[in-house]
């Protein structure tokens, strides 16, 4: 099969062509008809070196000083975000993002609305909710309201699931319509039941596996299971209302204020607060089976929260907002290490995160303004794609209200 070859780095080309890089150009040869000769495919590129030509997730990229360029199949385009968009962070930021590799869209939840950043078109808009208006109303996109969105996950089809104000809400991506899947907004509790008769206590991290949604029920110290689409809520692991650190199965296991969750091939990785600063752990919960073990402790970390799994590097990436660090843990193997971050031009810490197929997204904030970065895990390079650091309340248009709390990304 044809592909892209440079320094033993192949990329399969969908049209059967082979791209070859030398010191000055990228050439394309038709490997289907076996015609001899090459076509120059680098006319719109700045200067580059052949070692800067790479493949990530089946796409050809050029990692240049001017930014990251990618091959569309007919030309090279430079990836760019919406840097002019300004938004307020406030005292709380995103925990969990979600990357949907079929949409190429980043969905950002702040305190009262969910926004869409289309990474292909470079547009930014409100998907659902009423910016600046807090509430718990279900309804059409321009009617629905949210209060303190914490996490977002998607099913890869047309649904987002959102944890906010003691409930799990469902958003239809194509229309922005909102319904309540489980729990009752504004009312905490411990009840296992169906739909709005169930109760949660500050739910945060979300994971979908098969026909089940798993909810990190932070203040109930447990992992809950919600059937899809039936919305039958049960306790999957841990004992509601009973904190601890015990490794065991199902209801015999214990958590203490868990926050984030990420699904991996060996189970669900959960960031668990452990009760005191510096005693956080990353726990592994098998799905199904609910066998809970401790994967590892970051050591000097003070506040682990968001976590996401990347299949290319076979690792979970998680943030420590108190230490201002981004960490990763190998899956399996559970070796924890630090990830080198860009030097931010303002005093900022990483918060929410999403990862999939070699792409990594995370928010950094100084507690007021925020910037969303996109990176590539095989390279360790990161580029700002949305936002800027600002003073709270400044700016107009595209500005988030305080406390943005969830991001989801859709196709390249």
N, C-alpha and C positions, 0 to 999 in steps of 0.2 A: 504494500500500500504506500502511496505517496505520503510525504510529510515534510516537516521543516527540520533541517539539520544544521546545527552550528555547534561546534565543540561537543559533539556526541549528545546533543540535546534534541530529540526528535519530537515533532508535532504532527500527528495524523491530520491530513487535509481532507475535509469532507468531499471536495470536488476531485480528489485524486491527483492534485498537483503537488509538486515538490518545490519548496522555497529554500534557497541557498544564500547565505550571507558571506560577503567578503569584506574587505576593508572600506569599500565605498558604496556598495549597493546591495539590494536584495533582489535576487533574480527568481523568476518563476518558470518552471518547466512543466509542460503538460505530460503527465505520466500515463494518461488514458490512451491517447492516440500515438504516444511514443514519438511525437514530432521532435526533431532535433532543433536545438537553439533555445534561447531564453528570452523572456520579456522582463524589462526593468520595472520593478514594482516599488521603487523607493523615491520616485520623483517628488513627492510632497513631504519628504522627511527632512529634518535637520541632520547635521553630521552625527554619525554614530560609529561605534565599534562593534564588531561581530559578537563579542562576548556579552553585549547588552541585549541581544536578541534571545528571548526566553519563551518557554511555553508554560502556561498555567491553566489547568482545567480544560485543555483542548483548545485554548485560544493563544495566538501569537502576540507577544508583547515586546515593546522596546522600552527598557528602563533607562531614560535619559535625564540629564540635568533639568531639562525643560518640562519634565513630567513623564507620565506613563502613557505610551502610545499603544494602540491595539489594532490588529488587522481585522477588518470587517468582511473580508472576502473579495473586496474590490479596491479598497484604499486603506490608508492608515489615518486614524483619528486620535487626537489627544484627549485622554480622560479629563474631565473637568467637573467641578461641582458648582454649587450656588453660594459662593463666598459672601455675596452681598446680603444674604438673608440674615437677620439678626433676631436673637431670641433671648428671653430671660430664663435663668435657671432657678434662682431662689435657693433655699436651704437644702433641697432634696433633689437628686437627679435620677436618671434612668438606672434600673437594675438590669433588666433583661431585654435584649433585642432579638430579632429573628431574621434570618436570611433565607429568602425563598429564591432559589436559583432559576425559577421560571418567569419571573416578573421584571427583574432589574429595577425594582422600586424600593425605596427605603421609607418605611412607615414609622413616624415618630409620635409617640404619645406624650403630651404634656399633661398638666393638671386637669384640663377640661376638654381636650380635643385630640384627634389623631390626624396627622398630616402625612402627605405622600410626596416624597422626592423621587421623581422619575429619573433614574440615572442614565437612561438612553436619550430622552428628550431634553433633560436638564431643566425640568419644570418642578415647581413646588406649590402645593395647594392643600386645602383642608379636605380630608376624606370624609370625616364625620365629626359631629360634636359642634359646640358653639364656643369658640375661643373666648376665654375670660368669663364664661358663664358656668358656674358650678351647679351640678344637679345629678339626678339619677334617672332621668326620663328615657324610656325606650321610644323608638320611632324612626322616622325618615332621617336622612343625614343632617338636614338643617333643623331638625327638631330635637334629636337625641342630645343628652347632656351626660357628662362624666364628672367624677369627683375623685381626684388623686389616683390617676392611672399608675400602676406599678410595673406590669409586664405585658408583653404581647407575644403570641405564638400563632403560626398559621398552619393550615392543613395542606397548603400547596395547591388548592383548587380554587375556592372562592370565599373562604371563611377565615377570619381572625378571631382569636379568643383573647380576652383582655381581663386581667385582674385589677379591680378597682373598688374601693370602699366596701369591702366584705362580700363582694359578689364576683361572679364570672359572667362577663357580657360577651355576646357574639356579634361580630360585625360582618356583613356581606360586602366583600370588596367591590363588586361591580356596581352596587347601588349606594353603599354607605349606611344602609339600614341597620339598626341596632335592636337586639332583643336581650333579655336576661336568660342565660342558660341555667345557672344554679346559684343559690344563695339569694339574699335579699339586701339590696344596696342600703347602706347605713345601719344595718342591724347585724351585730356579731353574735356568734353562738357556736355550739358544738354538735349540732344535730346532723346525723346521717339520714337522708331522705331523698326525695326526687324533686328536681327543679327548684323552684323558689321556696319550697318547704325546708330545704337544707340550709345549714348555717356554716359560715367560715369566720375566722378571726384574723384579719389582716393577711389575706392570701397574697402571695407574690410570684415566685417562679412558676413557669408553666412548661409542660412537655407533652407532646402528642406521641403515642405509640399505638399503632393499630387503630382500634375503635375506642380507645380510652384517652382521656385527658388527665394528666397527673398534675396536682396542684400542691405547691409548697405552702402549707397553711402555717405561716410563721408564728403567730402568737398562740396557736394551738399545739405547736411543737410536733407536727405530724405531716405526713404525706397523704393527701386524699386522692381518691380515684373518682372520675366522673365519666360515665359511659356516654359515647357519642353515637347517635343523636339523643338517646333516651334521657340523659341527665340524671341518672341514678348515682347518688353520692355515697361512697363508703370510705372507711379508713384503710389505706393500703399498707402503711408502715408507721410505726410509732404509736404512742398512746395519747389521745387527745387530752391536753391539759397537764401532762406529766413530762417535764423536761428531764434530760439526761444525756448520756453519751454512750450507752450500751450498744454494742454490736450484737445483733441477734436477727431473728426472722419475724416479719410482720409486726404484730402488736407487742412483741417482747422487746423490740428495738426501741431506742430512745434518741430523740433529737432535742437540741436546745436552740430555739429561734433560728431555724434554717431560712435561707433567703432565696438563692438561685438554684437552677437546675438545668442540666444539659443531657441529652440522650446520646449515648455512645454505643458501639457494638457490644460492649460488655455490661452495660447497665446504665442507670441514671446517676450522674455525678451531681452531688448536692453540696453547696457551701453551707456549713453549719457553724453557728457562732460559738458554741462550746461554753457559753456562760460568762466568760471574762475576756477582756481584751488580751490578745496574744495567745489565746488557747483555741483559736479557730481550727476546724478540721475540714477536709474534703471527704465526704462520705460517698460510698457507692451502694446503690440499691438495684438489685437485679430486677428486670422486668421481662416476663412475670417472675414470680417467686418471692419477691420482697425480702431477699436476704441482704441485710445491711452490714457493711464492713467499713472500716476507716482506711481511706486511701493514703492519707498523709496530712501533715500539718505544715503550713508555710513557715513556721518558726517565729521570726520577729514580726510577722504580720499583725496588724491591729484590727482590720475590718474587711474581711473578704465578703463579696456579695455577688455580682454578676458573673456568670460562667457560660461558656459556649464551646462546642466541640468542632474541630476541624479535621476532616478525613484525610487531607493531603499530608499533614504533619503528624497525624494520629496522636493528637493532644487536645486537652481542654485548656482554654485560656480563661483566666479569671482575674478580676480587678480587686485591688486593695486601695480604697479611696483615702484611708488615713495615712498610709505610707506613700501614696502617690505612685503605686507600682502596678505593673501588669505582669502576671505570673503565668506559667504553664505547667501542666502535669501530664506526663506521657500516659497513653492509654493503649494497652495495659502497661504495667511497669511502675506507674505512679511516682516517677522521679520528678521533683518540683524544681523549677529554675526560673530566673527572672528573664523578661523580654526587654530588649533595648528599645526605648521609645525616642521619638524626636525630641529636640529641645524646644519646649513651648515658649512663646514670646510673652506669656503671662503666667502667673502662679497658678498652675492647674493640676488637677488630679484626674485619672481615668475613672469612669463610672460604668455605664452600660456597655455591653459588648455583644457582638454576633459574629459567627464564623461558619464558613462552609466552603468546601472545595478550594482551599488555598486562599480564600478572601477573608479578611478580618475587618470588622467595623467596630469603632469604639468612640464614645463621647468623652471629651476632656472638658473640665469646667473649673473656673476659679470661684465657684459658688454664686456667680452672677451671670456671666456670659458663658457660652459653650461653643465648641467646635466639634463636628463629627469628622473623624478620620477614616479613610479606607486604606487598607494595607494588604500586602501579599505575603503570607507566612513563609513560603520558601525563600523570599528575598529579605524579609525583615525591613521593608521600606513602607512608609506611610505617607499619605497625601490628604490634606484637608479638603473635604467635599461639601461641607455645609456649615454656615454660621461664622461668628466672630465673637471675641471677648468684648463685652460692653458693660456699662453701668445699668443696673436694674431699672427698667422703665424707659430706657432710651430707645430710639428707633421707631420705625413705622413700617407696616406691611411686612409679612413674613416673620414677625417677631412672635416668639412663643410666650405664653404666660409663665409664671414661676412653676417650678417643679416638673420639667419634662420627664416622663417616666416610662418610655418604652419605644423601641425602634424595631422595625421589621424590614427586611430587604427582599426584593424580588428579583428576573433574569439579566445576564450580562449585556 
